[in-house]
């Protein structure tokens, strides 16, 4: 998944493939590299598909792959 850098610590996963909104990720570049190693971005995209979601799906700096 390709991320777009918005600011120093803010990234966007653009809408694609049925996502209702984009996802915004708040993390340093070092954290982004770790986030890319697991399914965190896929889970953010899954949240962005949910009915009723408004504006963005947000991913905080403590993000990690869930169960």
Buried (B, 14 or more C-beta within 10 A) or exposed (E): EEBEEEEEBEBBBEBEEEBBBBBBBBBEEEBBEEBEEEEBBEBBBEBBBEEEEEEBBEBEEEBEEEE
